[in-house]
């Protein structure tokens, strides 16, 4: 898992990557994003870091 310093910027990197994937249509119009658990494994970070990244995207109106 990441250190506190890493997590303070890592969530932004994850949000950026997921934002790009959403924009590219990777998940389709009605597609489902991977679960938090899947994203934790994929990015090798803690669940709060993934939740923070998803919160950024939700705040931008990209996720419900």
C-alpha positions in Angstrom: 0.0 0.0 0.0 1.0 3.6 -0.3 2.3 6.0 2.3 0.4 9.1 3.4 2.4 11.3 1.2 1.9 9.1 -1.8 -1.9 8.9 -1.2 -2.2 12.6 -1.2 -1.2 12.8 -4.8 -2.0 9.2 -5.9 -5.8 9.8 -5.8 -5.4 12.6 -8.3 -3.5 10.3 -10.6 -6.2 7.6 -10.3 -8.9 10.2 -10.9 -7.1 11.4 -14.0 -6.7 7.9 -15.4 -10.3 7.0 -14.8 -11.5 10.3 -16.2 -9.5 9.6 -19.4 -11.0 6.1 -19.6 -14.5 7.4 -19.1 -13.9 10.0 -21.9 -12.6 7.4 -24.2 -15.8 5.3 -23.8 -14.0 2.4 -22.2 -17.0 1.7 -19.9 -19.7 2.4 -22.5 -22.7 4.7 -22.2 -24.5 2.6 -19.7 -21.3 0.7 -18.6 -20.3 -0.1 -15.1 -17.1 1.1 -13.6 -15.0 -1.6 -11.8 -15.8 -2.0 -8.1 -13.8 -0.2 -5.5 -12.2 -3.6 -4.6 -11.2 -4.1 -8.2 -9.7 -0.6 -8.4 -7.8 -1.2 -5.1 -6.2 -4.3 -6.6 -5.6 -2.6 -10.0 -3.9 0.4 -8.6 -2.3 -1.2 -5.5 -3.7 1.5 -3.2 -6.0 1.6 -0.2 -9.7 1.7 -0.4 -9.9 5.3 1.0 -7.5 6.4 -1.8 -9.8 4.9 -4.4 -12.9 6.4 -2.7 -11.2 9.8 -2.8 -10.5 9.5 -6.5 -14.1 8.4 -7.2 -15.3 11.3 -5.1 -13.4 13.7 -7.3 -15.1 12.2 -10.4 -18.5 12.3 -8.7 -17.9 16.0 -7.8 -17.2 16.7 -11.5 -20.5 15.0 -12.4 -18.8 12.1 -14.2 -20.2 9.5 -11.7 -23.5 9.2 -9.9 
